[in-house]
């Protein structure tokens, strides 16, 4: 029997990309659901989800509120979603669960150049708090129900077909350059962040989903770039003149860098896409709207 994967949150950037790739192989049974097909914020959705799962299911949890993540309503909605999933998994056997969390659980207000999986969590946003609450809820549920759980703390993912262009970073920059011939930086854009190309995330997740790994794992490249460096790369890549707008900085400068020894240990031989190449592929797609394979 073919392995079965169920993706909760298949209309988002990551969920849609994973579903397309897994279905394209033809070797895996894949079922994807979004809030229109299965509203996980409703209490009765636990019973509906149970009908979809079985003991051979590998469950990907990417569901999140479409409301603003750092508003009270978005916070409450995300908690309800994770509660419904946990309520279902308490009684429904599955093969494995992958919970897509965020590096936001480490906090976004303090510089740290050596973030590892054992770095103390200290979320400073409502979104980060909901992600950590989801982690703990699923960990307790997994322990009680006896299924393997892998928590993936993802850095910012970028690449073609990302509709989250309001998020400060590569995809937003490329979109505004393409549409308005401009790019806006806060202050001098000197703060550094880690970005993972969508193709790399897919490759990593496919290894992890069908392997034995469980626990907590950071998904990051181990290389951080400042927003100013990204702007300079895009001048080279786009070969297009654009205005660079300086906006007033509202928060202090914070740098982040991840140590990815554990990731490379569980995915031996994995080679990350060169950051400039990832930006180039993203620019090619957004600027020409060409298919991305």
Secondary structure, DSSP 8 states (H G I E B T S, - for coil): --EEEEEE-TTSHHHHHHHHHHHHHSSEEEEEE-TTT--TTSTTHHHHHHTT--TTEEEEE----SS-TTSHHHHHHHHHHHHHHHHHHTTS--SEEEEEEEGGGG-SSS-EEEE-TTS-----SHHHHHHHHHHHHHHHHHHHHT-EEEEEEE-EEE-TT---TTSTTHHHHHHHHHHHSEEEEETT---EEEEEEHHHHHHHHHHHHTSS--EEEEE--S-EEEHHHHHHHHHHHH----EEEEE---S----EEE--HHHHHHSTT-----HHHHHHHHHHHHHH-----
